[in-house]
Amino acid sequence: MGKLYGNDFSQTTISRFEALNLSFKNMCKLKPLLEKWLNDAETMAIDNMLPSPSSLSSPMMGFEGMTGRRRKKRTSIETNVRVALERNFISNQKPNSEEILLMGKQLNMEKEVIRVWFCNRRQKEKRINPCSATPPLPSQSPLVTHKPPCYSPHMV
């Protein structure tokens, strides 16, 4: 679209336009360009018997239409829930499916949100507290190649 109309529009800009999250000046600047693009796209759809952009953006199919799923909006986690998740993380960094399900019921959250939170939290832990695994020296015997335990400041 940008190459046809002399501007490059990022997906973020288009999304902000649709959500009315741009300044008045930017909205006024983008509106005529987007209207022209929409009219041209609908004309091309009629000429080529393709689905029109307005039918692709219907609520039933999502913006991406037949090509894929729409991404879920970012979940905001309340402070008290985050504290509870942190407590659970301290006691068990890798809860199993049943434990995640139980946490979801207790905290009134989706199982998938909790699962992703734990995945992200484990990655954060790796960044904060990387365990330095030094390779064994040639003089050491192969039986003494175990890594020293890595202690997290959250576990003490």
TORLUMDREN-10373 format. One record per atom (N, C-alpha, C): x, y, z; residue in one letter. Coordinates in pm, whole numbers, plus 50000, padded with zeros to 5 digits. Each point is the difference from the previous one (the first is absolute). Example, Ala and Ser with C-alpha at 12.3 -4.5 7.8 and 13.67 -1.06 7.14 Angstrom:
<recs>
513194943150780A 499115011950000A 500905012050000A 499655010549928S 500825011950006S 499235010950073S 
</recs>
This chain:
<recs>
500834988050000M 499175012050000M 500875012550000M 501065000050081G 500865011750011G 500655003649868G 500434989849926K 500675002749874K 499035005949897K 498744995650004L 499005005049905L 499615014450029L 499965003750126Y 499475013150037Y 501075009550053Y 501264996449984G 501085009150035G 500375000650147G 499424991750082N 500324999650143N 500124985650044N 500834997750100D 500054986750062D 499275000750131D 498984991650017F 499234999750124F 500304986850070F 500445001050123S 500254987750076S 498674994250046S 500044987250036Q 498804993650054Q 499555007150127Q 500965004950078T 499685007350123T 499215012649969T 500445007349898T 499305012449962T 498574997049956T 499844989649918I 498664996349954I 499134995950118I 500574992150091S 499244995650118S 499595011850086S 500925009450019R 499685011950080R 498935008449932R 500055000749866F 498975007349926F 498644993550023F 499944986749987E 498744992850019E 499465001650142E 500905000650098A 499595001150140A 499835014650043A 500165009249906L 499915014550028L 501015004250107L 501214994349992N 501055003250096N 501125008349938N 499655008749906L 500985009049940L 499575014350027L 500935009249985S 499655014050019S 499045004449889S 499285010750027F 499045005249902F 500705003249869F 501175006150009K 500755003949881K 500394987749917K 500494989650066N 500364987849929N 498784993149939N 498895000150073M 498774993949948M 499575007349872M 500045013250003C 499605007949883C 500914997349882C 501284997850028K 500974997449894K 499804986149939K 499704990250083L 499874986249953L 498654996949936L 498945006550048K 498654996649955K 499845000049849K 500405010649928P 499794999749855P 500804988949930P 501214997450048L 500824989449939L 499374986350022L 499524997750121L 499394987050030L 498664998449928L 499255010849987E 498734999349924E 500274996349855E 501015006449940K 500354997049860K 500424985449987K 500834995350094W 500444986149995W 498804990650012W 499085002950091L 498834991450020L 499134999749875L 499765011849940N 499215000649877N 500664992049888N 501315001949983D 500744992749896D 499954984950025D 500174996150126A 499994985750034A 498634993949975A 498935007350034E 498654994849977E 499704999149850E 500455009849924T 499824999749855T 500734988049940T 501234997950045M 500794988749952M 499344986850040M 499424999550118A 499344987950047A 498784996849913A 499255010249964I 498824997949915I 500454995549861I 501055006549946D 500504996549867D 500574985849997D 500664996050104N 500664986950003N 499214989350073N 498815003550048M 499154990850075M 500704994850126M 500805008450062L 500664996550126L 499165005250115L 500174994450120P 499275005650115P 500475014350025P 499075008850030S 500355014050021S 500675001750136S 500815010850016P 500665002350129P 499015001350115P 498815005749973S 499035001450109S 499474986550045S 499884990349908S 499544986850042S 501104992450072S 501265002849967L 501114993550069L 500155005150142L 499585012350024S 500175005650134S 498744998650084S 499094991049959S 498794998050079S 500354993550133S 499235002650105P 500324994750132P 500064984850004P 499244993249914M 499994985450003M 501314994149952M 500655006649902M 501204994349942M 501275006450054M 499925011550061G 501205006950047G 500645007649886G 500965008650031F 500635008649900F 500744991949895F 500624989050042E 500814992349908E 499164991049910E 498704999250027G 499134992249914G 500364985449999G 500154994549879M 500244985749987M 501464996250022M 500915009650010T 501434996750006T 500474995850137T 499325003550109G 500494996150132G 499145005550111G 500494997850124R 499255004550117R 500465013950041R 499105007050065R 500335013150055R 500684997850135R 501035007950028R 500704998650128R 499145005050113R 500144993550114K 499265003950120K 500625012850056K 499155008550053K 500485012350060K 500874997050121K 500995008350026R 500914998050112R 499214999750131R 500294990150083T 499314998550128T 500685008550105T 499235008150070S 500575007550112S 499664992350128S 501024997850080I 499834992150122I 500055009450119I 498964999250083E 499915008750118E 501124996750098E 500345009950083T 501114998650093T 499824988250094T 498814998550058N 499794989050095N 500144986349932N 499594999149874V 500144987449925V 501474997549969V 500715010749963R 501434998749969R 500774995350123R 499655005350117V 500654995950125V 499744985250025V 498774995649979A 499674985850020A 500774991349901A 500115004449875L 500764992349901L 501484999350038L 500555011250048E 501405000250043E 500224990250115E 499064999750096R 500114990650113R 500014985649950R 499104997249908N 499954986549942N 501294996849924N 500545010049931F 501234998149923F 501174996750093F 500065006850115I 501074997550097I 499964985650048I 498804994950024S 499894986350050S 500114989549889S 499625003649877N 500054990349890N 500095007549867N 501194999649938Q 500205007349875Q 499354993249880Q 499734987150011K 499414992649887K 498774992250045K 498895007050022P 498784992950041P 499474991449885P 499404988850036N 499424991349897N 498625005349961N 499374993449907S 498735004649944S 498915001150107S 499954990250090E 498975000450106E 500235011750095E 501275002650033E 500325011250090E 499655013349935E 500265001149871I 499665012249927I 498495001849997I 499284989249977L 498535000549998L 499465004450135L 500564994650108L 499585003650135L 500285014950028L 501195004749960M 500325014350017M 499005008649922M 499674995649879G 499065007449918G 498655001550067G 499534989150062K 498725000650072K 500095009250121K 501104998750076Q 500165008150121Q 500135014949968Q 500705003249890L 500265014049965L 499015005449898L 499074991549957N 498995003849901N 500665004949871N 500944991949950M 500715003349877M 500014987849908M 500215002549870E 500084989149903E 501274991950023E 499884987249977K 501154990950015K 501155004349909K 499685003849878E 501035003849903E 500765012550044E 499315009650060V 500655012350048V 501004996550109V 499624991150090I 500904996050108I 501184992149944I 499734991149905R 501094992249940R 501035009249935R 499525009849923V 500895009449932V 500745008650103V 499315004150108W 500665007950104W 501194992350057W 499814987150029F 501104991850055F 501134998549899F 499684998249872C 501054999249897C 500805012949996C 499295011349999N 500685012949996N 500815002450127N 499474995850114R 500705002150128R 501274991650007R 499954987949945R 501224991749997R 501065006449912R 499585005849888Q 500965006949913Q 500595012250071Q 499175007250073K 500495011650076K 501024995350104K 499724988950064E 500914994550101E 501354996649937E 499984994549879K 501254996849931K 500805012749971K 499295010849962R 500695012649972R 500595005950127R 499205000050107I 500415006150126I 501134992150065I 499884987049999N 500914991450075N 500544988849911N 500855003549902P 500504989449912P 500944990650076P 499814987149982C 500864990050064C 501204998049908C 501165003250048S 501204998649916S 500474985650005S 499824993349890A 500434986049990A 501374999949936A 501054998950080T 501365000049947T 500384985949959T 500624998649882P 500384986649956P 501104994550091P 500044986850019P 501014994250089P 501405001549941P 500975001350088L 501395000949957L 500474986249954L 500974999449907P 500464986949952P 500564991250111P 500525005950106S 500584992250109S 498944993350087S 498735004849992Q 498944994350082Q 499524986849940Q 499624990850086S 499484987349952S 498575001949951S 499514991749908P 498645001549947P 498924998250106P 500314993650111L 499004997950105L 499705012850077L 500875010049992V 499825012450077V 499605011349906V 499074997549910T 499605010349903T 498635005850029T 499474997550120H 498685005450029H 500095015150025H 498915006949967K 499955014550020K 499695003050145K 500585010850053P 499625003950136P 498575005049997P 499254998250109P 498615004750000P 499935015149985P 498975004349932C 499795014249977C 498925004750097C 500335009250086Y 499045004750099Y 499425013449958Y 498715000850007S 499315012449967S 499855008350126S 500145013349990P 499795008350119P 498564999250050P 499084995549912H 498594999050040H 499744987550083H 500924990449993M 499774987350067M 500565000050142M 500775009950037V 500645000450132V 499075005850102V 
</recs>
